[in-house]
Amino acid sequence: MLMQRGLHRGGQRPNEKHEILPPVLIGALAGVASGLLGVGGGIVMVPLLTIFVGFNQHRAHATSLAAIVPIAAAGATRFAIGGSIDYGLGALLALGALGGAPIGARLMARSGEALLKIMFGILMILVSVELLWP
Amino acid sequence: MSPQLIVGIILAGVTVGILSSLFGVGGGILMVPFMVLALEKGQHISEGTSLLVILPTAVIGVLVHRKHDFVSFRHAGFLALGGIGGGYLGAELALNLPAETLQTTFGVLVAIVGVRTVTRGARQMRAGASLGSGESHAPPPDDGP
């Protein structure tokens, strides 16, 4: 069982593609969507990583989150230069978020592939509702 | 700021942190409306503050995910490369394109892929259950999205 888990959730990844272009294009698409519409990031990168790079759900979520770090840093710098950040409010939100992040990460590790896929699909549907009924 | 409000904001932060590392998203989809609607902050301030909060939150999430060997830093680097360039392009395009049409198109695409993701997940779950393993970690029968 442990071997099987390792095969599909870490360890060997027979279906993953290693070309450079697909992730660059996926990132660009996420960046354009987020610059245009204010949403993007993970909601674009995760499904495209599973479809075009062959990632399983766990790997797509974790890698998307890693990509968000420099993308958010670039975005936050732009807003900080423009003076559009409320640092006090940010500190309070971050206080909670830093507590919640390890909980979410452990929840992900404990969720099976199918369950994670269903939950992410529901999140996408909720986001689409927010987009279509503003 | 009242103590209740402070606790409320921190709890909203906890929710953002859980969603962010569970789903690999920034959490702006929750934070920006929260700040605009509940705290009556401006759209611009809310987006900037949201990006600042995402930064340390995502770092912590990635550190935990790395322990399980879920992260491909190589792919993340190329995603970020495209993402940063795309962000500037998107901001430029936003000034020249009809935002409403784009939002509707994007919303429909997200809905379609979302439904497809749910049905694939449900199919995997049924296939896993029919193997009689009763094990929620059972590997998927196919590695499609």
Interface residues (C-beta under 8 A of the other chain):
Chain A: M1 Q4 R5 L7 H8 R9 G10 G11 N15 E16 H18 I20 P23 V24 L25 I26 G27 A28 L29 A30 G31 V32 A33 S34 G35 L36 L37 G38 V39 G40 G41 G42 I43 M45 V46 P47 L49 T50 I51 V53 G54 F55 N56 H58 R59 A60 H61 A62 T63 S64 L65 A66 A67 I68 V69 P70 I71 A72 A73 A74 G75 A76 F79 A80 G82 S84 I85 D86 Y87 L89 G90 L92 L93 A94 L95 G96 A97 L98 G99 G100 A101 P102 I103 G104 A105 R106 L107 M108 A109 S111 G112 E113 A114 L115 L116 K117 I118 M119 F120 G121 I122 L123 M124 I125 V127 S128 V129 E130 L131 L132 P134
Chain B: I6 I9 I10 L11 A12 G13 V14 T15 V16 G17 I18 L19 S20 S21 L22 F23 G24 V25 G26 G27 G28 I29 M31 V32 P33 M35 L39 K41 G42 H44 I45 E47 G48 T49 L51 L52 V53 I54 L55 P56 T57 A58 V59 I60 G61 V62 V64 H65 R66 H68 D69 F70 V71 S72 F73 R74 H75 A76 G77 F78 L79 A80 L81 G82 G83 I84 G85 G86 G87 Y88 L89 G90 A91 E92 L93 A94 L97 A99 L102 Q103 T104 F106 G107 V108 V110 A111 V113 G114 V115 R116 T117 V118 T119 R120 G121 A122 Q124 M125 G128 E135 S136 H137 A138 P139 P140 D143 P145
